[in-house]
Amino acid sequence: MMKKDSRIYVAGHGGLVGSALERILKINGFSNILVRTRKEIDLRDENATAEFFEKEKPEYVFMAAAKVGGIYANMTYPAEFIYDNLQIQNNIIHNSWKNKVKKLLFLGSSCIYPRECPQPIKEEYLLTGKFEPTNEPFAIAKVAGIKMCQAYRKQYGANFISVIPTNTYGPNDNFDSVDSHLVAALIRKFNESKVQNKEFVSIWGSGKPRREIIYADDLAEACLFLMVNYNSPDIINIGMGQDNSVGEIAEKIKDVSEYRGKILYDHSKPDGMMRKLLDVSKMSALGWKAKTPVEEGLRKTYKWFFDNVRKINCAL
């Protein structure tokens, strides 16, 4: 059982999910949280990762470290997306076993499910069809991480679990104009268009694909809940259980940003998967449900972005 003073390593604490995990752990009274910046430890480096685990001896590991990005980033840097993620996963999972970590939680991604997948997506649909081409290298790396956790459990009895979160957004997201995910990219676009008095905001694709989005703090709470209550080798979905079209999400962000212009859709750009709604019945049966409505989460995220906009070098 994870105690309040257990040595807990949050890998990737500087990112969207990792920072939320650190925040939620502190709120819940956990006082011995281990974190390292990318400058302090390059998790792609086998020796550096091994030295960290041997020295610090974490008891529990939340594995949120990963190279992530939107459609453009995945299409532009496929080699980095597969290499970096495989290296990070291999090093953390292997050294967790080697140093007798009591439990590890590996974060996958809903993009690992087949492109043509029945909706809502059940956990057993994994590897029943072809990947979405725009993010195939990333998806393959994430599947490898899940299979590695299952293999170490089967061969060594390691208590390593894997979760599949839906699209996540919130404070500390990557708001880069090129590499960001849907919500962060739209927030930046609407803010810049508002500040620059642009007549319209251009959005990739048709606006018709549907996306399920979850607020980062809700995801972090779900991960903590599972770290305490879930010990199965089977993957488990984390989501809202409902989705919105990209166009609907854009309209919601337009409202919270108070942008008054038009929304135009660039049909020459790819849509990606047309729908990714997770079946969250397993989580619901365990007694957990996301609590932050989309509108509230978007307001909080936009406020964080606006308050920190100068720090992340965006227009104001």
C-alpha positions in Angstrom: 0.0 0.0 0.0 1.3 3.4 -1.0 2.0 5.5 2.2 2.1 9.3 2.5 5.9 9.2 2.9 6.5 6.5 0.2 9.2 7.4 -2.3 7.2 8.3 -5.4 8.9 9.1 -8.7 6.9 11.2 -11.2 8.7 10.8 -14.5 8.0 13.7 -16.8 6.8 16.1 -14.0 7.4 19.1 -16.2 4.8 18.2 -18.7 1.0 18.4 -18.8 0.2 15.0 -17.2 3.3 14.8 -15.0 2.8 18.3 -13.5 -0.9 17.4 -12.7 0.3 14.1 -11.1 2.7 16.0 -8.9 0.0 18.6 -8.0 -2.6 15.9 -7.1 -0.1 13.9 -5.1 0.7 16.9 -3.0 -3.0 17.8 -2.5 -3.5 14.3 -1.2 -0.7 14.6 1.3 2.1 12.6 -0.3 5.3 14.3 0.8 8.2 12.3 -0.7 7.8 13.0 -4.4 10.9 12.5 -6.6 11.3 14.7 -9.7 14.0 15.5 -12.1 14.1 17.9 -15.0 15.3 17.0 -18.5 18.5 18.8 -17.8 19.1 16.8 -14.6 18.5 13.4 -16.2 18.0 12.4 -19.9 15.7 9.4 -19.6 16.8 8.3 -23.1 20.3 7.7 -21.5 20.5 4.1 -20.2 23.3 4.8 -17.8 21.9 8.1 -16.4 18.5 6.4 -15.8 20.2 3.4 -14.1 22.2 5.7 -11.8 19.1 7.6 -10.8 17.2 4.5 -9.8 20.1 3.0 -8.0 20.6 6.1 -6.0 17.1 7.2 -5.2 15.3 3.8 -5.0 11.8 5.0 -5.7 9.0 2.7 -4.4 6.3 3.8 -6.8 6.7 5.2 -10.4 4.2 7.2 -12.4 5.5 7.1 -16.0 4.3 10.3 -17.7 7.6 11.0 -19.5 7.2 10.9 -23.2 7.7 12.7 -26.5 4.2 13.9 -27.5 2.7 16.2 -30.1 -0.2 16.8 -32.5 -0.7 15.6 -36.0 1.9 17.9 -37.6 4.6 17.0 -35.1 3.9 13.2 -35.5 4.1 13.5 -39.3 7.2 15.6 -39.2 9.3 13.8 -36.6 8.3 10.1 -36.8 11.9 8.9 -36.0 12.1 10.9 -32.8 8.6 9.8 -31.8 9.4 6.1 -32.0 13.1 6.3 -30.8 12.7 8.7 -27.9 9.7 6.9 -26.5 11.1 3.4 -26.8 14.3 4.6 -25.1 12.5 6.3 -22.3 10.2 3.3 -21.7 12.9 0.7 -21.9 15.1 2.5 -19.4 12.4 3.3 -16.8 10.5 0.0 -16.9 13.7 -2.1 -16.8 15.3 -0.1 -14.0 12.0 -0.2 -12.1 12.1 -3.9 -12.1 15.9 -4.1 -11.4 15.5 -1.8 -8.4 12.4 -3.6 -7.0 9.9 -0.8 -7.5 6.7 -1.9 -5.8 4.4 -0.6 -8.5 4.7 1.3 -11.8 1.9 3.0 -13.7 2.5 3.4 -17.5 0.6 6.0 -19.4 -0.4 4.9 -22.9 -2.6 6.9 -25.3 -5.9 6.5 -27.0 -4.2 6.9 -30.3 -2.9 3.4 -30.0 -6.3 1.9 -30.9 -7.0 1.0 -34.6 -8.0 3.8 -36.9 -11.2 2.0 -37.9 -12.5 1.1 -34.5 -16.0 0.4 -33.1 -17.2 3.2 -30.8 -17.0 3.6 -27.9 -13.6 1.9 -27.9 -13.2 -1.1 -25.5 -9.8 -2.1 -24.2 -10.0 -5.4 -26.1 -10.0 -3.6 -29.4 -6.2 -3.0 -29.1 -4.3 -4.4 -32.0 -7.4 -5.6 -33.9 -6.8 -3.3 -36.9 -4.3 -0.9 -38.5 -3.0 2.2 -36.7 -3.9 5.8 -37.7 -1.1 6.5 -40.2 -0.4 10.1 -38.9 0.8 8.8 -35.5 1.8 5.2 -36.2 5.4 5.5 -34.9 4.2 7.0 -31.6 1.4 4.4 -31.3 3.8 1.5 -31.9 6.1 2.8 -29.2 3.3 3.1 -26.7 2.0 -0.4 -27.5 5.6 -1.7 -26.9 5.6 -0.1 -23.5 2.3 -1.8 -22.6 3.6 -5.1 -23.8 6.8 -4.6 -21.9 4.9 -4.0 -18.6 2.9 -7.1 -19.2 6.0 -9.1 -20.0 7.8 -8.1 -16.9 4.7 -8.9 -14.8 4.4 -12.3 -16.5 8.1 -13.3 -16.2 9.1 -11.5 -13.0 5.9 -10.8 -11.1 6.4 -7.0 -11.4 3.3 -5.1 -10.4 3.3 -2.9 -13.5 0.0 -1.5 -14.8 -0.9 0.4 -18.0 -3.6 3.0 -18.5 -5.0 4.5 -21.7 -6.1 8.1 -21.3 -8.1 10.0 -23.8 -6.9 13.4 -25.2 -5.7 15.5 -22.2 -5.6 19.2 -21.7 -4.9 21.7 -18.9 -2.2 23.8 -17.2 1.4 23.3 -18.4 0.3 21.9 -21.7 2.6 22.5 -24.7 1.2 25.6 -26.5 3.8 25.7 -29.2 2.3 26.8 -32.6 3.7 23.7 -34.4 3.9 20.8 -31.9 0.9 21.3 -29.7 -2.2 19.1 -29.3 -5.8 20.1 -30.3 -6.9 22.1 -27.3 -3.6 23.9 -26.7 -3.2 24.7 -30.4 -6.8 26.1 -30.5 -6.3 28.2 -27.3 -3.1 29.8 -28.8 -4.8 30.4 -32.1 -7.8 32.1 -30.7 -5.7 34.2 -28.3 -3.4 35.4 -31.0 -6.3 36.1 -33.4 -8.0 38.1 -30.7 -4.9 40.1 -29.8 -4.1 40.8 -33.5 -7.7 41.6 -34.4 -7.7 38.9 -37.1 -11.0 38.3 -38.9 -10.9 34.6 -38.8 -9.2 31.6 -37.2 -8.1 28.8 -39.5 -8.4 25.2 -38.2 -7.0 22.0 -39.7 -9.4 19.7 -41.3 -13.2 19.7 -41.6 -14.1 20.2 -37.9 -16.1 17.0 -38.1 -13.9 14.5 -36.2 -15.0 13.9 -32.7 -12.7 14.0 -29.7 -13.1 13.1 -26.1 -11.0 15.4 -23.9 -10.2 15.1 -20.2 -8.9 17.8 -17.8 -5.4 16.9 -16.7 -6.2 17.0 -12.9 -9.0 14.5 -13.5 -6.6 12.2 -15.3 -4.1 12.6 -12.5 -6.7 11.7 -9.9 -7.7 8.7 -11.9 -4.0 7.5 -12.1 -3.7 7.9 -8.3 -6.9 6.0 -7.8 -5.6 3.2 -10.0 -2.2 3.1 -8.4 -4.0 2.4 -5.1 -6.8 0.2 -6.3 -5.9 -1.6 -9.6 -3.5 -4.5 -10.0 -4.5 -6.2 -13.3 -2.2 -6.8 -16.2 -5.0 -5.7 -18.5 -5.1 -2.1 -19.8 -7.8 0.2 -18.6 -9.3 3.3 -20.3 -9.5 6.7 -18.6 -11.9 9.2 -20.1 -15.0 11.2 -19.9 -17.3 8.8 -21.6 -18.6 11.5 -24.0 -17.1 13.5 -26.8 -17.5 16.6 -29.0 -16.7 17.5 -32.6 -13.5 19.5 -33.2 -15.9 22.3 -34.4 -17.8 22.2 -31.1 -14.6 22.3 -29.1 -13.4 25.3 -31.2 -16.7 27.1 -30.5 -16.3 26.5 -26.8 -12.7 27.9 -26.9 -13.9 30.8 -28.9 -16.4 31.6 -26.2 -13.9 31.4 -23.3 -11.4 33.5 -25.2 -14.0 36.1 -26.1 -12.8 36.1 -29.7 -15.4 37.7 -32.1 -14.2 36.6 -35.5 -15.1 33.7 -37.7 -13.9 30.1 -37.7 -12.7 28.7 -41.1 -11.8 25.1 -41.7 -8.8 24.1 -43.9 -10.1 21.0 -45.8 -6.6 20.5 -47.4 -5.2 19.4 -44.0 -5.8 15.9 -42.5 -8.5 15.2 -40.0 -6.8 12.2 -38.4 -9.1 9.6 -36.8 -12.7 10.6 -37.2 -13.7 9.5 -33.7 -11.9 8.3 -30.5 -14.5 7.8 -27.8 -13.3 5.5 -25.0 -15.5 3.0 -23.3 -14.9 3.8 -19.6 -17.2 1.1 -18.1 -14.2 -0.6 -16.4 -13.3 2.6 -14.6 -16.9 3.3 -13.7 -17.3 -0.2 -12.2 -14.3 0.5 -10.0 -16.1 3.6 -8.7 -14.2 6.5 -10.4 -15.6 9.1 -12.7 -14.2 12.4 -14.2 -15.7 15.4 -12.4 -14.6 18.5 -14.5 -17.0 19.5 -17.3 -15.4 20.4 -20.6 -16.5 24.1 -20.4 -15.0 24.4 -16.9 -11.8 22.7 -17.8 -11.4 25.0 -20.9 -12.0 28.1 -18.8 -9.3 27.0 -16.3 -6.9 26.1 -19.1 -7.4 29.4 -20.9 -6.9 31.4 -17.7 -3.7 29.5 -17.0 -2.5 30.2 -20.5 -3.4 33.9 -20.3 -1.7 34.3 -16.9 1.4 32.6 -18.1 1.4 33.7 -21.7 4.5 35.9 -21.4 6.5 33.0 -19.9 5.8 30.7 -22.9 6.5 33.4 -25.4 3.1 33.7 -27.0 1.5 36.9 -28.2 -0.3 39.2 -25.8 
